[in-house]
Amino acid sequence: MSEPGSRTATPKRDTYTPESLLAVAVEVFIERGYDGTSMEHLSRAAGISKSSIYHHVRGKEELLRLAISRALDALFGILREPDAEHGRALDRLEYVTRRTAEVLMAELPYVTLLLRVRGNTDTERWAMARRREFDQQVAELLKQAAADGDLRNDVDARLATRLLFGMINSIAEWYRPHGGRAGHHEGEDVAEAVVKLAFAGLRTT
Amino acid sequence: MSEPGSRTATPKRDTYTPESLLAVAVEVFIERGYDGTSMEHLSRAAGISKSSIYHHVRGKEELLRLAISRALDALFGILREPDAEHGRALDRLEYVTRRTAEVLMAELPYVTLLLRVRGNTDTERWAMARRREFDQQVAELLKQAAADGDLRNDVDARLATRLLFGMINSIAEWYRPHGGRAGHHEGEDVAEAVVKLAFAGLRTT
């Protein structure tokens, strides 16, 4: 539809879909915080008018809901994968731990936004409730693995779950995909390190 | 100096010291973000006039510097404690891990602020540099313990340090002192759980 070169003009021709508009909105939400983001900020970042944005979505809360849904769908999807549903609780828990780290890195901006949500709107409160639900399902797996005798029982399951997610979620603070610079860690190495550290620990003895 | 009942009046009589003013300022910085906090917000939260605040400090950046210094002094203090300086690297690392978690909980608002600093002002850039310095000193201990053969060598030391601090720092997201409600974890249990999880892992087998 757009001729070569025409994309450098401002305002940009609106070739967005709700999904591609999302990627722009999520970056702005992360940069400015959801509360601190106005439709004007979104319009400027996308290079299209506010009315063009309203053509795609009802407003910024719908963009937040779409972004958070993408993160939650990916996370809850893990729990329906065969290796998360069948087998010994310990193996399922290790699998879910690894996949949660992988999904965080694969869907980095969306999961980052989910982790930063604090609950001032209905959408944010819904996001927090769904996130707690995910954590609780993993905590249940952890309890089952402890009941099987496969996990130490001298650490409270709720506390262990919090620390496990604390470690996984902290990856969002520093991980950047395709980071070519020195000291860059590949996603699979990071997920593997999380599983080793959380389940076997750092110590050799 | 103030008579009973007089403290309910607005504006409040200025009985602050730089230190007690800090406790108020830190709460506001955490609530609104440092960038989003004005002297007007601080004045309202403290219940004293802006000129009274200027009587104690030069401005909000000095309050940030004082708050961050308190967190950093406590953290760097750990590295000078006898058990952090003497003995096998593994034991020193476990000690520093436990004490870092303890200091985070004991100085919760100050360390929370340090962890949220992003680097838009000189003070913030200094804070980030000092925080990295602390992380690097712990990473050195971790490398030494791995060289001693006491830590697994199949996880990169820098990555292991990041995950270790990720787990410790995540405590700031949910830990609240004196939390009487169900499921509250005592600080010493939390620090103990961090050490167990990080060094021995969750698995029994």
Chai-1 contact restraints between the chains, C-beta under 6 A:
chainA,res_idxA,chainB,res_idxB,connection_type,confidence,min_distance_angstrom,max_distance_angstrom,comment,restraint_id
A,L151,B,L202,contact,1.0,0.0,6.0,A-B,restraint_1
A,R152,B,T204,contact,1.0,0.0,6.0,A-B,restraint_2
A,V155,B,A193,contact,1.0,0.0,6.0,A-B,restraint_3
A,V155,B,K196,contact,1.0,0.0,6.0,A-B,restraint_4
A,R158,B,G183,contact,1.0,0.0,6.0,A-B,restraint_5
A,L159,B,H185,contact,1.0,0.0,6.0,A-B,restraint_6
A,L159,B,A193,contact,1.0,0.0,6.0,A-B,restraint_7
A,L163,B,M167,contact,1.0,0.0,6.0,A-B,restraint_8
A,L163,B,L197,contact,1.0,0.0,6.0,A-B,restraint_9
A,G166,B,M167,contact,1.0,0.0,6.0,A-B,restraint_10
A,G166,B,S170,contact,1.0,0.0,6.0,A-B,restraint_11
A,M167,B,L163,contact,1.0,0.0,6.0,A-B,restraint_12
A,M167,B,G166,contact,1.0,0.0,6.0,A-B,restraint_13
A,M167,B,M167,contact,1.0,0.0,6.0,A-B,restraint_14
A,S170,B,G166,contact,1.0,0.0,6.0,A-B,restraint_15
A,S170,B,S170,contact,1.0,0.0,6.0,A-B,restraint_16
A,G183,B,R158,contact,1.0,0.0,6.0,A-B,restraint_17
A,H185,B,L159,contact,1.0,0.0,6.0,A-B,restraint_18
A,A193,B,V155,contact,1.0,0.0,6.0,A-B,restraint_19
A,A193,B,L159,contact,1.0,0.0,6.0,A-B,restraint_20
A,K196,B,V155,contact,1.0,0.0,6.0,A-B,restraint_21
A,L197,B,L163,contact,1.0,0.0,6.0,A-B,restraint_22
A,A198,B,L202,contact,1.0,0.0,6.0,A-B,restraint_23
A,F199,B,G201,contact,1.0,0.0,6.0,A-B,restraint_24
A,F199,B,L202,contact,1.0,0.0,6.0,A-B,restraint_25
A,F199,B,R203,contact,1.0,0.0,6.0,A-B,restraint_26
A,A200,B,G201,contact,1.0,0.0,6.0,A-B,restraint_27
A,G201,B,F199,contact,1.0,0.0,6.0,A-B,restraint_28
A,G201,B,A200,contact,1.0,0.0,6.0,A-B,restraint_29
A,G201,B,G201,contact,1.0,0.0,6.0,A-B,restraint_30
A,L202,B,L151,contact,1.0,0.0,6.0,A-B,restraint_31
A,L202,B,A198,contact,1.0,0.0,6.0,A-B,restraint_32
A,L202,B,F199,contact,1.0,0.0,6.0,A-B,restraint_33
A,R203,B,F199,contact,1.0,0.0,6.0,A-B,restraint_34
A,T204,B,R152,contact,1.0,0.0,6.0,A-B,restraint_35
